[in-house]
Amino acid sequence: MSTEPSGLKDIGKSRWLWLGYGAEFLTVFFAIAVLAGRVYAQSYWKVFGLSPELVDTTFINYAIMSPNTAVASILMAASTVVLIAFLQLPDLVDDNPKFAYYIGFPTMLIGLFFVGVILNIDTSSWTSGTAGLVFGLGYLGFIGGLLIWTQAGVKLESGERSKWEIAVFRWLSNIPRILALIFLIVLFTATSIWAIVDTAQKFGSNEAKFMYDARPIVILQLDSPKGFEDLALFSDPSGAALMKVRIITEAGGFLYISPGVERITGQLNIRAVPVSRVQAIQYGVDITPIGD
């Protein structure tokens, strides 16, 4: 017979439960963050017609490639832990199901609203990480609200629900628990993958546009105008070939630059210049004295 006090057993069980939640959170976060980072990188470089392989990125770095995808992944992983907790602890709303019911439904709708907003507006001018935070909180609110509303609705008396709600929850009550859990997990997984892929694509293209607009226009000095006769070149008193561009990136011995948007096609013009042909880069920086 075990002589261990029941209180200590409960503490030990609770500790292992929380450690399990922590392990699940880290696993899901890493998986979502790497997937989101990869999709983000593809969308980001696609804006410039370049491949993400152009810039050497290790597998682990995809998880922290963008503050927006990283923050969104953290909150989506938290949503997964919330789902697991509700599946393991089906009596979370037993104390006051009516209160939980009326809190869960608007929380679900508000969360869904913010997820929809982020997926349908241009967030390129937002502070880095803000769009990911809004999306992640919205997604967490949607999943949490849906679970609370569903669990509380099943426990409410019929007189506390509308006719359509009575029909819905009667149908849910008749479904075998194992089938309901499988359906919920499949639906949650599919929704999560769709949401993070679509959102990462939006984040990638938006942040690429923001980066391009924020890059200063520099004066690139070439060894000769050969090969760039179609661009707006000009010369200084020494006769050097100069052009005004924005620098996108440097990789593989080439400097990827953009002279701007073509007037006829409206497309962003990207050129690859061998680094060996670049004689100098001139740019100016606005300086604000420290303390002003």
Beta strands, then each sheet from edge to edge (+ up, - down):
strand 1: 218-222
strand 2: 234-235
strand 3: 241-251
strand 4: 254-261
strand 5: 268-274
strand 6: 278-282
sheet 1: 2+ 3- 1+ 6-
sheet 2: 2+ 3- 4+ 5-
end
